[in-house]
Amino acid sequence: MVPCSIPIMNIASAIFDRSAPDLDSCPDESLPEFAFIGRSNVGKSSLLNMLAGQQGLARVSDTPGFTKLINIFTMNKTWRLVDLPGYGFAQVAREDKSKFNLAVAEYLDHRVNLCCVFALIDSGLPPQKMDLEFVEWLATNSVPFVLVFTKTDKVTPAIAQANMTAFTDRISGWAVNLPEIFTCSAKTKQGRMELLAMIEGAIVDYKAAELASASTPPEPTAADPESDSEEAPAPILKPEVRAAAKKRHDLQRPW
């Protein structure tokens, strides 16, 4: 185990790095990154501000789809928080929207220092087709992710639990194992410590893997396109689902 120099629970600094229009415009890959994404109006900006303890970190807007670039913040000078564009109601032209989708897809699929994606789901809604497709896309592309059900303060615990159960029931049909699940409320700060603890644990593992890789020369192995997906923290697709997913055009993009 490699200790963090600054406990993640204590956000001593949160510095805006840049707004990147595409993967090539992102900063170097020297720090572990944790990306947050969800349907527009899922409460992403409020959640990010709650996590950072800074109300002005991510701009909260009444207009769905306000975030249109990959916004990157350096936290405690040791890791990055990545605010990805929301999907579903972005008020942009069709051709521009396709560019945003492509940029996010390339980031999620090719960013080597991306430790985990936090897929945000509104706890007050029954399973939405767009959310289900996006989560399946993550699993299809072996992107490590967890589910975060937001706005728990706006619904009764019974309704939130029913919607969460319905969602996990839907994805259990194609996943061998379910992702880790969190609940949160930006208003009450419920879930903040759990999310930060998850990030801290992932950073410790990331640093340990870096040290192990630096001290141990890699052994030559035969190319196996399925090997990475089997070791990924993301849910593993059932074999028959994986084969079918490769033929589905709707899963060639994040949404």
C-alpha positions in Angstrom: 0.0 0.0 0.0 1.3 3.4 -0.9 0.1 6.3 1.4 -1.2 9.5 -0.1 0.7 12.6 0.8 -2.5 14.5 1.4 -5.6 12.7 2.5 -8.2 12.8 -0.2 -10.9 13.5 2.4 -9.3 16.9 2.9 -9.5 18.8 -0.3 -6.8 21.4 0.4 -6.8 22.7 -3.2 -8.9 22.5 -6.3 -7.4 24.3 -9.3 -9.0 24.6 -12.7 -6.6 23.2 -15.3 -8.4 23.6 -18.7 -11.4 23.0 -20.8 -10.4 20.5 -23.5 -12.4 20.1 -26.8 -10.8 16.7 -27.4 -8.5 14.1 -26.1 -5.4 15.6 -27.6 -6.0 18.9 -25.8 -6.1 17.2 -22.3 -3.1 17.6 -20.0 -0.3 15.0 -19.7 -1.1 11.6 -18.2 1.0 12.0 -15.1 -1.9 12.1 -12.6 -4.7 9.7 -12.0 -8.1 11.0 -13.2 -11.7 10.4 -12.1 -14.4 11.4 -14.5 -18.0 12.3 -13.8 -20.8 12.0 -16.4 -24.5 11.6 -16.6 -27.6 12.8 -18.4 -28.2 16.5 -18.4 -29.9 17.8 -15.3 -28.7 14.8 -13.2 -27.1 17.2 -10.7 -23.5 16.7 -11.8 -22.2 20.2 -11.2 -23.8 20.4 -7.7 -22.3 17.0 -6.9 -18.8 18.1 -8.0 -19.0 21.3 -6.0 -20.1 19.2 -2.9 -17.2 16.8 -3.4 -14.6 19.6 -3.7 -16.2 21.7 -0.9 -16.2 24.7 -3.3 -19.5 26.0 -4.6 -17.9 27.7 -7.6 -15.8 24.7 -8.8 -18.3 23.6 -11.5 -20.8 26.0 -12.8 -24.4 25.1 -12.0 -26.8 26.1 -14.8 -30.6 26.0 -15.3 -29.9 25.1 -18.9 -29.6 21.3 -19.5 -26.4 20.4 -21.4 -24.5 23.5 -20.3 -21.1 21.7 -20.0 -19.9 21.2 -23.6 -16.2 20.6 -23.0 -14.0 18.3 -21.0 -13.4 20.4 -17.9 -10.4 19.3 -15.8 -9.5 20.2 -12.3 -6.3 19.3 -10.3 -7.2 18.3 -6.8 -4.6 18.4 -4.0 -1.9 18.6 -6.7 -2.1 14.7 -6.8 -5.2 13.8 -8.9 -7.6 15.2 -11.4 -11.4 15.5 -11.3 -12.8 15.5 -14.8 -16.2 17.0 -15.6 -17.5 15.5 -18.8 -20.3 16.9 -20.9 -23.8 15.6 -20.0 -25.9 13.7 -22.5 -29.5 13.8 -23.4 -30.6 17.5 -23.7 -27.5 19.4 -24.9 -28.7 22.5 -26.8 -26.2 22.3 -29.6 -26.4 21.8 -33.4 -26.4 18.2 -34.6 -23.0 18.4 -36.1 -21.5 20.0 -33.0 -23.2 17.4 -30.7 -21.6 14.6 -32.7 -18.2 16.2 -32.1 -18.8 16.4 -28.4 -19.9 12.8 -28.3 -16.8 11.7 -30.2 -14.5 13.7 -27.9 -16.0 12.0 -24.8 -15.9 8.6 -26.4 -12.2 9.0 -27.2 -11.4 10.2 -23.7 -13.2 7.3 -22.0 -11.8 4.7 -24.4 -8.2 5.9 -24.7 -7.2 7.9 -21.6 -4.6 5.6 -20.0 -4.6 7.4 -16.6 -8.4 7.3 -16.2 -8.9 5.3 -13.0 -12.7 5.3 -12.8 -15.9 6.8 -14.3 -18.6 7.9 -12.0 -21.8 7.3 -14.0 -24.5 9.5 -12.4 -28.1 8.3 -12.4 -31.1 10.3 -11.1 -32.5 8.3 -8.1 -35.9 9.8 -8.7 -36.5 8.3 -12.1 -37.1 4.7 -13.2 -34.4 3.3 -15.5 -33.9 5.5 -18.5 -33.0 4.0 -21.9 -30.2 6.5 -22.4 -28.6 5.7 -19.0 -28.9 2.0 -19.6 -27.3 2.3 -23.1 -24.4 4.5 -21.7 -23.6 2.1 -18.9 -23.7 -0.8 -21.4 -21.3 1.1 -23.6 -18.9 1.5 -20.7 -19.0 -2.2 -20.0 -18.7 -3.1 -23.7 -15.5 -1.0 -23.9 -14.1 -2.2 -20.6 -14.1 1.2 -19.0 -13.9 0.9 -15.2 -17.0 2.6 -13.6 -19.2 2.9 -10.6 -22.9 4.0 -10.4 -23.8 7.0 -8.4 -27.5 7.6 -7.8 -28.0 11.4 -7.2 -30.7 13.6 -5.7 -31.7 11.2 -2.9 -33.0 14.2 -0.9 -35.7 14.8 -3.5 -37.4 11.5 -3.2 -38.4 9.1 -0.4 -36.0 6.3 0.4 -38.5 3.8 -0.8 -38.8 5.4 -4.2 -35.0 5.8 -4.5 -34.5 2.1 -3.6 -37.1 0.9 -6.0 -35.5 2.8 -8.9 -32.0 1.6 -8.0 -33.2 -2.0 -7.8 -35.0 -1.7 -11.1 -31.8 -0.2 -12.7 -29.5 -2.9 -11.4 -32.0 -5.6 -12.4 -31.9 -4.3 -15.9 -28.1 -4.3 -16.2 -27.8 -7.7 -14.5 -29.2 -9.3 -17.6 -26.0 -8.5 -19.6 -23.3 -8.1 -16.8 -21.5 -11.0 -15.1 -21.0 -8.8 -12.0 -22.5 -5.5 -11.0 -20.5 -2.3 -10.5 -20.1 -0.7 -7.1 -23.1 1.5 -6.2 -23.2 4.8 -4.3 -26.0 7.2 -3.3 -25.6 10.9 -2.8 -27.2 14.3 -2.2 -25.5 17.6 -3.0 -27.9 19.3 -0.7 -27.3 17.2 2.4 -23.8 16.1 1.5 -24.8 12.5 1.9 -22.4 10.2 0.1 -19.5 12.7 0.0 -17.2 10.7 2.3 -17.9 7.4 0.6 -17.1 8.8 -2.8 -13.9 10.4 -1.6 -12.9 7.2 0.2 -13.4 5.3 -3.0 -11.2 7.8 -4.9 -8.5 7.6 -2.2 -8.4 3.8 -2.4 -8.2 3.9 -6.2 -5.3 6.4 -6.0 -3.4 4.1 -3.6 -3.9 1.2 -6.0 -2.8 3.3 -8.9 0.4 4.4 -7.2 1.2 0.9 -6.1 0.7 -0.3 -9.7 3.0 2.4 -11.0 5.7 1.4 -8.5 5.3 -2.3 -9.4 5.5 -1.5 -13.1 8.6 0.6 -12.7 10.5 -2.0 -10.7 9.4 -5.1 -12.6 10.3 -5.5 -16.3 7.2 -6.6 -18.4 7.1 -10.2 -19.5 6.3 -10.8 -23.1 2.9 -12.3 -23.6 0.8 -13.3 -26.5 -1.7 -10.7 -27.7 -5.1 -11.4 -26.3 -7.7 -8.7 -27.0 -10.0 -10.1 -24.2 -7.4 -10.2 -21.4 -7.7 -6.5 -20.5 -11.5 -6.6 -20.2 -11.3 -9.6 -17.9 -9.1 -7.8 -15.4 -10.9 -4.4 -15.6 -12.9 -3.2 -12.6 -15.8 -2.6 -14.9 -18.5 -5.2 -15.1 -17.7 -8.0 -17.5 -20.2 -8.6 -20.3 -21.7 -12.1 -20.6 -20.1 -13.8 -23.6 -23.2 -13.9 -25.7 -23.9 -10.2 -24.9 -20.4 -9.2 -25.8 -20.7 -10.9 -29.2 -24.0 -9.2 -29.9 -22.8 -5.8 -28.7 -20.0 -5.8 -31.3 -22.7 -5.9 -34.0 -24.9 -3.1 -32.5 -24.4 0.3 -34.1 -26.0 2.0 -31.1 -23.1 0.9 -28.9 -20.4 2.4 -31.1 -20.9 5.7 -29.3 -21.5 6.7 -25.7 -25.1 7.6 -26.3 
